[in-house]
């Protein structure tokens, strides 16, 4: 499980709740669709709502990772200490960065 803590303003939380409710509604509505036209409309609405939710979360790209030399847990490339064992991590050389 990811321990990432996100922080949103009240307005953003409200928009996020609205988008989550809309996705939930579209998923429930889509599961009951029986006609092709109905299903296409529902899938289009779900895709639009999902795209808006992903855009709002703006999670960015995955950070580059490296392995702690002491405990072998993953750390971000720019970390100065391991988040698991707290070992000081030396900056990687250019050669090590390419290999990571």
Number of C-alpha atoms within 10 A of each C-alpha: 3 4 5 6 5 7 8 11 8 9 9 13 12 12 16 18 13 14 19 15 13 17 19 14 13 21 15 12 15 18 10 11 15 9 8 9 10 14 16 13 14 20 17 13 17 20 14 12 20 17 12 15 19 12 11 13 12 9 9 7 6 7 10 12 15 19 15 21 12 13 12 12 14 15 19 16 16 14 15 14 15 20 14 13 12 12 14 14 17 10 12 14 9 9 8 10 13 8 9 12
